Amino acid sequence: DIIRTAKPAGAELTLQVKDRSQFAGRIYQNKGMRVFRVTRPIAGEEPL
C-alpha cells in the first residue's frame, strides 16, 4: 500500500498501528507525490 504524506525525506521513519511501532520505512517520490514505503517490520521494542 502507499501512504501519502507531506513530510520531508530523510532518515528512516516508523509507522505506528494502535499506538505501537509496527513498520520502518522511508519517504520517496511516486508519481509526483511523497509517499511512505515500508521497508521492514519492527521487532518488539526496537529503538530507531
PQR file of N, CA, C, O and H, with PARSE charges and radii, in Angstrom:
ATOM      1  N   ASP A   1       0.830  -1.182   0.000 -0.4000 1.5000
ATOM      2  CA  ASP A   1       0.000   0.000   0.000 -0.0000 2.0000
ATOM      3  C   ASP A   1       0.874   1.246   0.000  0.5500 1.7000
ATOM      4  O   ASP A   1       2.032   1.198   0.417 -0.5500 1.4000
ATOM      5  N   ILE A   2       0.330   2.342  -0.460 -0.4000 1.5000
ATOM      6  CA  ILE A   2       1.039   3.620  -0.478 -0.0000 2.0000
ATOM      7  C   ILE A   2       0.335   4.574   0.469  0.5500 1.7000
ATOM      8  O   ILE A   2      -0.881   4.754   0.396 -0.5500 1.4000
ATOM      9  H   ILE A   2      -0.610   2.381  -0.799  0.4000 1.0000
ATOM     10  N   ILE A   3       1.109   5.185   1.359 -0.4000 1.5000
ATOM     11  CA  ILE A   3       0.594   6.155   2.315 -0.0000 2.0000
ATOM     12  C   ILE A   3       1.133   7.520   1.918  0.5500 1.7000
ATOM     13  O   ILE A   3       2.347   7.721   1.907 -0.5500 1.4000
ATOM     14  H   ILE A   3       2.096   5.039   1.418  0.4000 1.0000
ATOM     15  N   ARG A   4       0.260   8.454   1.595 -0.4000 1.5000
ATOM     16  CA  ARG A   4       0.679   9.800   1.189 -0.0000 2.0000
ATOM     17  C   ARG A   4       1.047  10.624   2.416  0.5500 1.7000
ATOM     18  O   ARG A   4       0.425  10.497   3.471 -0.5500 1.4000
ATOM     19  H   ARG A   4      -0.727   8.291   1.604  0.4000 1.0000
ATOM     20  N   THR A   5       2.073  11.476   2.265 -0.4000 1.5000
ATOM     21  CA  THR A   5       2.499  12.351   3.354 -0.0000 2.0000
ATOM     22  C   THR A   5       3.148  13.612   2.796  0.5500 1.7000
ATOM     23  O   THR A   5       3.594  13.634   1.649 -0.5500 1.4000
ATOM     24  H   THR A   5       2.577  11.578   1.408  0.4000 1.0000
ATOM     25  N   ALA A   6       3.198  14.657   3.611 -0.4000 1.5000
ATOM     26  CA  ALA A   6       3.872  15.899   3.228 -0.0000 2.0000
ATOM     27  C   ALA A   6       5.213  16.026   3.937  0.5500 1.7000
ATOM     28  O   ALA A   6       5.903  17.030   3.760 -0.5500 1.4000
ATOM     29  H   ALA A   6       2.836  14.639   4.543  0.4000 1.0000
ATOM     30  N   LYS A   7       5.600  15.031   4.736 -0.4000 1.5000
ATOM     31  CA  LYS A   7       6.853  15.084   5.485 -0.0000 2.0000
ATOM     32  C   LYS A   7       8.042  15.060   4.533  0.5500 1.7000
ATOM     33  O   LYS A   7       7.987  14.415   3.486 -0.5500 1.4000
ATOM     34  H   LYS A   7       5.040  14.215   4.879  0.4000 1.0000
ATOM     35  N   PRO A   8       9.132  15.767   4.896 -0.5600 1.5000
ATOM     36  CA  PRO A   8      10.328  15.761   4.050  0.2800 2.0000
ATOM     37  C   PRO A   8      11.057  14.412   4.122  0.5500 1.7000
ATOM     38  O   PRO A   8      10.963  13.693   5.117 -0.5500 1.4000
ATOM     39  N   ALA A   9      11.776  14.092   3.058 -0.4000 1.5000
ATOM     40  CA  ALA A   9      12.566  12.861   3.042 -0.0000 2.0000
ATOM     41  C   ALA A   9      13.731  13.003   4.001  0.5500 1.7000
ATOM     42  O   ALA A   9      14.199  14.114   4.252 -0.5500 1.4000
ATOM     43  H   ALA A   9      11.852  14.677   2.250  0.4000 1.0000
ATOM     44  N   GLY A  10      14.196  11.908   4.530 -0.4000 1.5000
ATOM     45  CA  GLY A  10      15.312  11.952   5.471 -0.0000 2.0000
ATOM     46  C   GLY A  10      15.598  10.564   5.994  0.5500 1.7000
ATOM     47  O   GLY A  10      15.632   9.592   5.239 -0.5500 1.4000
ATOM     48  H   GLY A  10      13.816  11.005   4.326  0.4000 1.0000
ATOM     49  N   ALA A  11      15.803  10.484   7.281 -0.4000 1.5000
ATOM     50  CA  ALA A  11      16.137   9.214   7.921 -0.0000 2.0000
ATOM     51  C   ALA A  11      14.928   8.272   7.917  0.5500 1.7000
ATOM     52  O   ALA A  11      13.813   8.659   7.566 -0.5500 1.4000
ATOM     53  H   ALA A  11      15.775  11.273   7.894  0.4000 1.0000
ATOM     54  N   GLU A  12      15.184   7.043   8.312 -0.4000 1.5000
ATOM     55  CA  GLU A  12      14.134   6.039   8.398 -0.0000 2.0000
ATOM     56  C   GLU A  12      13.051   6.490   9.380  0.5500 1.7000
ATOM     57  O   GLU A  12      13.360   7.027  10.444 -0.5500 1.4000
ATOM     58  H   GLU A  12      16.089   6.729   8.596  0.4000 1.0000
ATOM     59  N   LEU A  13      11.793   6.273   9.028 -0.4000 1.5000
ATOM     60  CA  LEU A  13      10.657   6.650   9.857 -0.0000 2.0000
ATOM     61  C   LEU A  13       9.930   5.408  10.342  0.5500 1.7000
ATOM     62  O   LEU A  13      10.132   4.315   9.812 -0.5500 1.4000
ATOM     63  H   LEU A  13      11.542   5.836   8.164  0.4000 1.0000
ATOM     64  N   THR A  14       9.080   5.577  11.355 -0.4000 1.5000
ATOM     65  CA  THR A  14       8.280   4.453  11.840 -0.0000 2.0000
ATOM     66  C   THR A  14       6.803   4.704  11.574  0.5500 1.7000
ATOM     67  O   THR A  14       6.337   5.843  11.601 -0.5500 1.4000
ATOM     68  H   THR A  14       8.915   6.465  11.785  0.4000 1.0000
ATOM     69  N   LEU A  15       6.082   3.632  11.319 -0.4000 1.5000
ATOM     70  CA  LEU A  15       4.639   3.682  11.141 -0.0000 2.0000
ATOM     71  C   LEU A  15       4.025   2.993  12.345  0.5500 1.7000
ATOM     72  O   LEU A  15       4.332   1.835  12.629 -0.5500 1.4000
ATOM     73  H   LEU A  15       6.461   2.707  11.297  0.4000 1.0000
ATOM     74  N   GLN A  16       3.151   3.708  13.055 -0.4000 1.5000
ATOM     75  CA  GLN A  16       2.517   3.144  14.236 -0.0000 2.0000
ATOM     76  C   GLN A  16       1.108   2.678  13.901  0.5500 1.7000
ATOM     77  O   GLN A  16       0.382   3.320  13.143 -0.5500 1.4000
ATOM     78  H   GLN A  16       2.901   4.649  12.824  0.4000 1.0000
ATOM     79  N   VAL A  17       0.739   1.533  14.492 -0.4000 1.5000
ATOM     80  CA  VAL A  17      -0.602   0.981  14.375 -0.0000 2.0000
ATOM     81  C   VAL A  17      -1.082   0.720  15.789  0.5500 1.7000
ATOM     82  O   VAL A  17      -0.439  -0.015  16.538 -0.5500 1.4000
ATOM     83  H   VAL A  17       1.329   1.011  15.108  0.4000 1.0000
ATOM     84  N   LYS A  18      -2.208   1.314  16.163 -0.4000 1.5000
ATOM     85  CA  LYS A  18      -2.757   1.181  17.519 -0.0000 2.0000
ATOM     86  C   LYS A  18      -1.722   1.569  18.571  0.5500 1.7000
ATOM     87  O   LYS A  18      -1.533   0.851  19.553 -0.5500 1.4000
ATOM     88  H   LYS A  18      -2.731   1.911  15.554  0.4000 1.0000
ATOM     89  N   ASP A  19      -1.049   2.708  18.367 -0.4000 1.5000
ATOM     90  CA  ASP A  19      -0.059   3.274  19.293 -0.0000 2.0000
ATOM     91  C   ASP A  19       1.176   2.402  19.512  0.5500 1.7000
ATOM     92  O   ASP A  19       1.868   2.568  20.516 -0.5500 1.4000
ATOM     93  H   ASP A  19      -1.203   3.291  17.570  0.4000 1.0000
ATOM     94  N   ARG A  20       1.464   1.491  18.609 -0.4000 1.5000
ATOM     95  CA  ARG A  20       2.675   0.663  18.696 -0.0000 2.0000
ATOM     96  C   ARG A  20       3.424   0.746  17.381  0.5500 1.7000
ATOM     97  O   ARG A  20       2.823   0.677  16.309 -0.5500 1.4000
ATOM     98  H   ARG A  20       0.902   1.356  17.793  0.4000 1.0000
ATOM     99  N   SER A  21       4.740   0.893  17.465 -0.4000 1.5000
ATOM    100  CA  SER A  21       5.572   0.935  16.260 -0.0000 2.0000
ATOM    101  C   SER A  21       5.530  -0.428  15.587  0.5500 1.7000
ATOM    102  O   SER A  21       5.863  -1.439  16.205 -0.5500 1.4000
ATOM    103  H   SER A  21       5.229   0.949  18.336  0.4000 1.0000
ATOM    104  N   GLN A  22       5.124  -0.459  14.330 -0.4000 1.5000
ATOM    105  CA  GLN A  22       4.963  -1.729  13.625 -0.0000 2.0000
ATOM    106  C   GLN A  22       5.900  -1.888  12.426  0.5500 1.7000
ATOM    107  O   GLN A  22       6.388  -2.986  12.158 -0.5500 1.4000
ATOM    108  H   GLN A  22       4.854   0.362  13.828  0.4000 1.0000
ATOM    109  N   PHE A  23       6.153  -0.780  11.699 -0.4000 1.5000
ATOM    110  CA  PHE A  23       6.933  -0.862  10.473 -0.0000 2.0000
ATOM    111  C   PHE A  23       7.916   0.293  10.371  0.5500 1.7000
ATOM    112  O   PHE A  23       7.664   1.385  10.881 -0.5500 1.4000
ATOM    113  H   PHE A  23       5.756   0.111  11.917  0.4000 1.0000
ATOM    114  N   ALA A  24       9.040   0.041   9.704 -0.4000 1.5000
ATOM    115  CA  ALA A  24      10.023   1.079   9.400 -0.0000 2.0000
ATOM    116  C   ALA A  24       9.988   1.300   7.895  0.5500 1.7000
ATOM    117  O   ALA A  24       9.706   0.378   7.128 -0.5500 1.4000
ATOM    118  H   ALA A  24       9.244  -0.846   9.289  0.4000 1.0000
ATOM    119  N   GLY A  25      10.277   2.527   7.478 -0.4000 1.5000
ATOM    120  CA  GLY A  25      10.263   2.821   6.057 -0.0000 2.0000
ATOM    121  C   GLY A  25      10.902   4.154   5.746  0.5500 1.7000
ATOM    122  O   GLY A  25      11.441   4.824   6.628 -0.5500 1.4000
ATOM    123  H   GLY A  25      10.506   3.275   8.101  0.4000 1.0000
ATOM    124  N   ARG A  26      10.835   4.529   4.489 -0.4000 1.5000
ATOM    125  CA  ARG A  26      11.438   5.779   4.026 -0.0000 2.0000
ATOM    126  C   ARG A  26      10.444   6.535   3.152  0.5500 1.7000
ATOM    127  O   ARG A  26       9.525   5.953   2.575 -0.5500 1.4000
ATOM    128  H   ARG A  26      10.397   3.985   3.773  0.4000 1.0000
ATOM    129  N   ILE A  27      10.653   7.846   3.068 -0.4000 1.5000
ATOM    130  CA  ILE A  27       9.843   8.712   2.215 -0.0000 2.0000
ATOM    131  C   ILE A  27      10.505   8.775   0.837  0.5500 1.7000
ATOM    132  O   ILE A  27      11.725   8.905   0.741 -0.5500 1.4000
ATOM    133  H   ILE A  27      11.400   8.319   3.537  0.4000 1.0000
ATOM    134  N   TYR A  28       9.712   8.684  -0.221 -0.4000 1.5000
ATOM    135  CA  TYR A  28      10.238   8.832  -1.574 -0.0000 2.0000
ATOM    136  C   TYR A  28       9.154   9.431  -2.466  0.5500 1.7000
ATOM    137  O   TYR A  28       8.021   9.627  -2.027 -0.5500 1.4000
ATOM    138  H   TYR A  28       8.721   8.578  -0.144  0.4000 1.0000
ATOM    139  N   GLN A  29       9.503   9.719  -3.709 -0.4000 1.5000
ATOM    140  CA  GLN A  29       8.566  10.300  -4.672 -0.0000 2.0000
ATOM    141  C   GLN A  29       7.931   9.196  -5.508  0.5500 1.7000
ATOM    142  O   GLN A  29       8.619   8.283  -5.965 -0.5500 1.4000
ATOM    143  H   GLN A  29      10.424   9.560  -4.065  0.4000 1.0000
ATOM    144  N   ASN A  30       6.619   9.281  -5.706 -0.4000 1.5000
ATOM    145  CA  ASN A  30       5.913   8.350  -6.579 -0.0000 2.0000
ATOM    146  C   ASN A  30       4.842   9.135  -7.331  0.5500 1.7000
ATOM    147  O   ASN A  30       3.894   9.636  -6.725 -0.5500 1.4000
ATOM    148  H   ASN A  30       6.061  10.023  -5.335  0.4000 1.0000
ATOM    149  N   LYS A  31       4.992   9.238  -8.631 -0.4000 1.5000
ATOM    150  CA  LYS A  31       4.042   9.971  -9.473 -0.0000 2.0000
ATOM    151  C   LYS A  31       3.812  11.389  -8.964  0.5500 1.7000
ATOM    152  O   LYS A  31       2.682  11.878  -8.963 -0.5500 1.4000
ATOM    153  H   LYS A  31       5.761   8.831  -9.123  0.4000 1.0000
ATOM    154  N   GLY A  32       4.886  12.048  -8.531 -0.4000 1.5000
ATOM    155  CA  GLY A  32       4.806  13.426  -8.082 -0.0000 2.0000
ATOM    156  C   GLY A  32       4.336  13.615  -6.653  0.5500 1.7000
ATOM    157  O   GLY A  32       4.210  14.751  -6.197 -0.5500 1.4000
ATOM    158  H   GLY A  32       5.804  11.650  -8.532  0.4000 1.0000
ATOM    159  N   MET A  33       4.069  12.523  -5.927 -0.4000 1.5000
ATOM    160  CA  MET A  33       3.623  12.608  -4.535 -0.0000 2.0000
ATOM    161  C   MET A  33       4.686  12.036  -3.616  0.5500 1.7000
ATOM    162  O   MET A  33       5.416  11.121  -3.997 -0.5500 1.4000
ATOM    163  H   MET A  33       4.171  11.600  -6.298  0.4000 1.0000
ATOM    164  N   ARG A  34       4.776  12.575  -2.403 -0.4000 1.5000
ATOM    165  CA  ARG A  34       5.662  12.000  -1.399 -0.0000 2.0000
ATOM    166  C   ARG A  34       4.898  10.866  -0.722  0.5500 1.7000
ATOM    167  O   ARG A  34       3.772  11.054  -0.262 -0.5500 1.4000
ATOM    168  H   ARG A  34       4.183  13.318  -2.094  0.4000 1.0000
ATOM    169  N   VAL A  35       5.516   9.695  -0.665 -0.4000 1.5000
ATOM    170  CA  VAL A  35       4.858   8.528  -0.075 -0.0000 2.0000
ATOM    171  C   VAL A  35       5.804   7.812   0.886  0.5500 1.7000
ATOM    172  O   VAL A  35       7.024   7.930   0.781 -0.5500 1.4000
ATOM    173  H   VAL A  35       6.431   9.542  -1.038  0.4000 1.0000
ATOM    174  N   PHE A  36       5.227   7.076   1.811 -0.4000 1.5000
ATOM    175  CA  PHE A  36       5.985   6.289   2.781 -0.0000 2.0000
ATOM    176  C   PHE A  36       6.022   4.855   2.284  0.5500 1.7000
ATOM    177  O   PHE A  36       4.977   4.232   2.095 -0.5500 1.4000
ATOM    178  H   PHE A  36       4.235   6.980   1.897  0.4000 1.0000
ATOM    179  N   ARG A  37       7.220   4.330   2.074 -0.4000 1.5000
ATOM    180  CA  ARG A  37       7.365   2.939   1.625 -0.0000 2.0000
ATOM    181  C   ARG A  37       7.877   2.102   2.789  0.5500 1.7000
ATOM    182  O   ARG A  37       8.942   2.378   3.342 -0.5500 1.4000
ATOM    183  H   ARG A  37       8.069   4.836   2.228  0.4000 1.0000
ATOM    184  N   VAL A  38       7.113   1.081   3.155 -0.4000 1.5000
ATOM    185  CA  VAL A  38       7.519   0.180   4.232 -0.0000 2.0000
ATOM    186  C   VAL A  38       8.700  -0.640   3.742  0.5500 1.7000
ATOM    187  O   VAL A  38       8.640  -1.261   2.680 -0.5500 1.4000
ATOM    188  H   VAL A  38       6.248   0.857   2.706  0.4000 1.0000
ATOM    189  N   THR A  39       9.795  -0.638   4.538 -0.4000 1.5000
ATOM    190  CA  THR A  39      10.982  -1.401   4.155 -0.0000 2.0000
ATOM    191  C   THR A  39      11.154  -2.664   4.986  0.5500 1.7000
ATOM    192  O   THR A  39      11.771  -3.632   4.541 -0.5500 1.4000
ATOM    193  H   THR A  39       9.844  -0.134   5.400  0.4000 1.0000
ATOM    194  N   ARG A  40      10.593  -2.648   6.225 -0.4000 1.5000
ATOM    195  CA  ARG A  40      10.724  -3.834   7.082 -0.0000 2.0000
ATOM    196  C   ARG A  40       9.797  -3.721   8.287  0.5500 1.7000
ATOM    197  O   ARG A  40       9.413  -2.617   8.673 -0.5500 1.4000
ATOM    198  H   ARG A  40      10.092  -1.862   6.587  0.4000 1.0000
ATOM    199  N   PRO A  41       9.434  -4.860   8.884 -0.5600 1.5000
ATOM    200  CA  PRO A  41       8.675  -4.823  10.137  0.2800 2.0000
ATOM    201  C   PRO A  41       9.613  -4.496  11.293  0.5500 1.7000
ATOM    202  O   PRO A  41      10.813  -4.758  11.210 -0.5500 1.4000
ATOM    203  N   ILE A  42       9.080  -3.929  12.362 -0.4000 1.5000
ATOM    204  CA  ILE A  42       9.877  -3.632  13.554 -0.0000 2.0000
ATOM    205  C   ILE A  42       9.673  -4.763  14.551  0.5500 1.7000
ATOM    206  O   ILE A  42       8.541  -5.145  14.848 -0.5500 1.4000
ATOM    207  H   ILE A  42       8.106  -3.715  12.429  0.4000 1.0000
ATOM    208  N   ALA A  43      10.773  -5.293  15.061 -0.4000 1.5000
ATOM    209  CA  ALA A  43      10.726  -6.406  16.012 -0.0000 2.0000
ATOM    210  C   ALA A  43      10.637  -5.884  17.443  0.5500 1.7000
ATOM    211  O   ALA A  43      11.565  -5.233  17.922 -0.5500 1.4000
ATOM    212  H   ALA A  43      11.692  -4.983  14.820  0.4000 1.0000
ATOM    213  N   GLY A  44       9.528  -6.165  18.130 -0.4000 1.5000
ATOM    214  CA  GLY A  44       9.371  -5.793  19.539 -0.0000 2.0000
ATOM    215  C   GLY A  44       9.519  -4.312  19.796  0.5500 1.7000
ATOM    216  O   GLY A  44       8.906  -3.497  19.108 -0.5500 1.4000
ATOM    217  H   GLY A  44       8.774  -6.694  17.740  0.4000 1.0000
ATOM    218  N   GLU A  45      10.327  -3.954  20.780 -0.4000 1.5000
ATOM    219  CA  GLU A  45      10.542  -2.556  21.171 -0.0000 2.0000
ATOM    220  C   GLU A  45      11.864  -2.033  20.613  0.5500 1.7000
ATOM    221  O   GLU A  45      12.584  -1.311  21.303 -0.5500 1.4000
ATOM    222  H   GLU A  45      10.825  -4.616  21.339  0.4000 1.0000
ATOM    223  N   GLU A  46      12.180  -2.383  19.403 -0.4000 1.5000
ATOM    224  CA  GLU A  46      13.422  -1.974  18.743 -0.0000 2.0000
ATOM    225  C   GLU A  46      13.520  -0.450  18.643  0.5500 1.7000
ATOM    226  O   GLU A  46      12.613   0.180  18.101 -0.5500 1.4000
ATOM    227  H   GLU A  46      11.595  -2.970  18.843  0.4000 1.0000
ATOM    228  N   PRO A  47      14.601   0.161  19.153 -0.5600 1.5000
ATOM    229  CA  PRO A  47      14.763   1.611  19.004  0.2800 2.0000
ATOM    230  C   PRO A  47      15.228   1.954  17.589  0.5500 1.7000
ATOM    231  O   PRO A  47      16.006   1.212  16.989 -0.5500 1.4000
ATOM    232  N   LEU A  48      14.751   3.073  17.062 -0.4000 1.5000
ATOM    233  CA  LEU A  48      15.201   3.514  15.737 -0.0000 2.0000
ATOM    234  C   LEU A  48      16.000   4.771  15.845  0.5500 1.7000
ATOM    235  O   LEU A  48      16.466   5.296  14.834 -0.5500 1.4000
ATOM    236  H   LEU A  48      14.119   3.676  17.549  0.4000 1.0000
TER
END
